[in-house]
Amino acid sequence: MRGMLLFNTAPDPDRSIRGANCARCHGGAKTYMELFHNNGLDSIYKDAGIGILTGLPGDLGRFKVPTLRNIALTAPYMHDGRFNSLEEVVEHYSEHVQHSTSLSAFLQNESNIKGALPVKLRPDEKKDLIAFLNTLTDSTFVNNPKFSNPFFKP
């Protein structure tokens, strides 16, 4: 429950409210908002993302936000597979967001510590957030033979 609360809450250090603000992109029934965001992976883009199609400077480094359904089973993470674990993903958002001119606005001013960036989660909060993310995995569904590959012959 603590992880779900962090996931859904935007930090507000002036009011002593701690949060990770994940629902900003990964909220809703589908656990994503069908948007493109620059999540601070790089300050100089190796991959322009949707910016290569639109030609707009504000779209550089923006990629479609994926669903988090069955997230514990979908490593590696990010558009380029740079993170191998959920721990690495949470660490990125907590400590390593890179600033750039097209960084999504909600990442520019969100932190649990006044005047700090990025979000700055405590170790216990990181564990709680990862525990919540693991609840988004439905092992019953992914192991159901009704949904297996019909072309697979053992």
Steps between C-alpha positions, in 0.01 A plus 500: 500500500788739575639439152162564337469825692847610382414399143186714498623803697691802375763621747438827680779570750336826610209295635712199611338279234732234359438335165652355187242645256505191275128526425567821310599280205404150611161572655152399396340164442755398235794618717613739227368820347581451128742792501861560403738623769865583544578327828852633541701204379751721319588868486644451149280272292638186343146434376272791410182302574181646354698816425643324192145489359363835612817706455403699810779578748260443791445141384867398507559203726127435547376143485160338542418410858448122532243321711621363832284188480721197564794738546705253706514272193598753234867582567708657364343842554490832311484540123862387465504229767762675715355388834486132592296525818218698656751609763706671230191672359393633839858612571500695172186694588612550857857615440610521137251690282706699247388853423451610140296756310227246423482329841134447585378784721377282786854367550654847514338616821419184692700400805445383854772742613440872455732643234636158401455296186408232406237340724741374775337192649626344823620134489181378673286692249686342209430153644133587556465630145659186353273281715200684354631465144528125554127486582430612142617160375232235445680165509167315462440668165851458363504129595151421366528253208197666334724799425814314397664509159277291267797434270727361773554124472691350795 
